[in-house]
Amino acid sequence: MTSFKLTTILFSVLSFFLLLPTPSHAEEIAELVSRAEQGHVVAQYTLAEAYYSGKGTGKNLKQALFWYEKAAQQGHPKAQRALGAMYELGKGTAKNPEKAVYWYLKSAEQGLARAQTNLGILYETGVGIKQDHAAARMWYEKAAEQGYARGQTYLGRMYELGIGVPVDFKKAFDWYQKAAKQGYARAQTNLGSLYEAGQGVEQNYEQAVAWYTKAANQHYARGQFYLGRMYEQGLGVEKNFSRASYWYSQAAALGYIKAREQLASMKRNDDWADEKTIQEKQDIQNQTKEEEVAAEPEEKEEAEKDEVAEEVIETPPPAQNKLLAAAERGDSDSQNSLALLYLDGKDGYAKDSEKAVYWFRRAAENGNLAAQNNLGLFYYLNRQDDGKDLKEAKFWLLKAAEAGYAEAQSNLGQLYYFEENYFDAAFWLLQAAKQGLPSAQNNLAVMYSDGLGVEQNKERAKYWLQKAADQGDPTALKNLATLMEEQPETTSSN
């Protein structure tokens, strides 16, 4: 037996004993089970919590569901809310939004703010119950008035976006502020956004940065992205591309799509240079502008002729040299960015599909998900009749999709859709839709509406269209309006 195998076995044995409860803890669990079986409601709820978290009992969602239901039937408000959540999310049981509504309502009527907020969300989205913005607002208000931060945030959002109420930025600001002061990251980000735009409050970039920073430090991706943008644009803080890229990277690591796109854009635009170099470039640009203003018309005309003449010389600017050097060193993001420039023929690069494919492939083979998606998309859009390109397209899109890259999941879903393989199309569009990609949400809604690859369900179609519309997707907004005209009366979701 080698030392490696021995170490593995010993570690497994040690782990097994560490997972076992201590004798006193085991006795406590046994006592808890006994009391729960005798009908003690607090014991039933406590035992359900233990099974749900796995503390002292091992995680068992079916047992958690069983004991939550026992306690819920006896009127325990927290058990009712937890049971509703399990039915809503499909934990330990099949998803059943109607049952979720039932148990949330039971708990909400007893005044539990968390349940009131959950119920409000279902009313707002029309999941498990007929959509009713007035009811949603009523339940959010009940939770908000109890000081529940999430309820305050959702209520503020209704006023900010004008969902079921006239737009009122002042009320949105007030509710966001109440939640933000409690440390709720989503509210902190929304509050920062109002300060940045000057909506409901006097515009104040410094305050926006302060609130974005609070949210970003809690690992909230949208707050990190907005903070990165402030550093990139120099709003409320001194412009600092290294800080911008840091926060974009943090958000991208959490799956925030816009952050990934902005990182790629910064690299293409050579924003990754150090601050001293950037300042030197800015000083040169300012000096050039001053000289142009002072120049006589004849001198300016000669200077413009010189610029035109210099454009003929095919010497790449420093930004190109830098990007190419990084790509050749094996930086996969630079390789992907370089491929995009060759593909589009931008920033002084001659359009060259072969070079684009070369760099996409190098980045893709280095595990860059964006490049895998781009390479697969390129092969699909430029496919020939022999089928080889289509095979390559599926290979690379599937590779990125299985790694969780939302754009690849969406593109793969569309590829299958055009092949009339609706089952696989729906599967991959659903994966991307869950990550918040508006185009995938819209396309998935179309499949639900037409019953392609999934059972026809206008309510689910509306749900996904609303998700995309909330992000401002114009196609989803149009499709949602059409669906609402066709479906004046909504039914419960399956």
Steps between C-alpha positions, in 0.01 A plus 500: 500500500647834396515795735257693277233231527556467870459874550177494300356215706598658830347830396176324402481320834574821688235689303245229579552538873496879481157486336354291782330697780657481844318270746336798673398649165360166386294482818366850435394401147334183631311706756400750230367220278304355792339834582425569132329163464289586805374808316701779660493771232825675597682165498356422157621833361843468664541146365402618151764773520760244603416272207500798263843626609646158577614605848516197725275288279651504152323693226169342398260728313218246493509469878522880525190530283319239713564676831444852361159381385421350840585831670329707230175310544509600864530865400872564553562812280869440431431138407223614266736742326777241474254245361382754242861563396564129452197470275597815308861390442434127465717394794419155636195489275380599153447871440145602583449878491133472599595324824774758550238776481275311743764464770650847449152644546447304821826634640455853364159530662671433834725798434829333399677765290713253308191308387322824413788592268507156338126517443535848352757371250262226381219753460733733308625229263172314469655165595257262670233767517343766275734795460388787721732797550272660758512185713876479455540858619270437799709205620829682438369793705405272789852355503665839448311660787640230728850609397570196281775609261411274209136612509611863511722444199229336290258777593757762402551320171128523418514877549825537306377304197133596522375143544131530585557854631607832347878544495607669821876523542469672838304210650740255335792688655342498847436124498838414352668713764320322783611160366850616410565622855430145615780374279285349222733497197233515232347809660844658539561455128158638405551797731838568342337492158250770603784717635691450175202595282369773730157336524304566818806674646758754390762339278806402703764276349692473827193362677442262209855369535459463877188284466637296209808432711290371789318260267818398318672410826214257565582322172187633326581477129289791373645729765850392400426570134359847569798583722736389225319727257542799732875438518521454124314824428643698793161579655522584869853360511821559314508302177683176570495222242671248724228542764234484229641177361523355852132555571395388152701182557329440834156538341597287201614222732148498645356455150396862432493510120538877454819492706655243268410714200645813659825324586537393137419853385764651730763267361407583143522871579837464677355618831723252686804722473643625826381832636825683425483400134136607479581840648787543258270421211244748631766771536612439142140521376439823690823652368406403145156662537656825631742508208215446253303789647803730475587394144412715197247350252778430246710319760201288613428405140861384450487302824184321385672409172791354696258288708338360187840418355608321817192276497643319197790368711387168648682531831275376780446750782633416849159371612507237223854397582405462863191291429687278255784449747255399774324261261828338397592458868188287533254740666169353387299821546745687277485218245122523491509881473754481219283251312201734527702788357610288204145380451351850493796684346506763775760721671748484213483123446432380148199269482635144495275201577788252502690694765178543696441123503865438591481722810152385596625141491809576707287672765237225486760229548625699801154461651368850428120459501430818303740384228342154491164666451635736233676221313189282503289791380747579221492140372121495510456830315759403236406132467532310173281217375749224589396512869852544640445860604172413671676225695770747612235755594316251722823379656616844616157633597430188703838527672428855616135426575582207726743726687210735575566780246156653446558640150616159377199333659273746323677460163493122529130517580438709189709262289286207615186708443588558135567128468150445642648308792267683735560286808873577515433860395267553796748340739790729409288813474372428850857477635585840349168652607564400861824701484304809401581521127210701349525353148479147640209595725316643201568196279401259776175691539431451129547125544259492794252709305512268196546176696830411331720262701291574810134474588319810378462739791411865442558577866862384486541689174383815673728433797814484283395793283453707816850401615649622171277808485613603849849528354373726222519242218300662213398170338371366831307822566332469163427128540366556851260767376379265226453213743309718745265605220443135411465392865294757692430237764792305648482154651706335767838365404544123477 
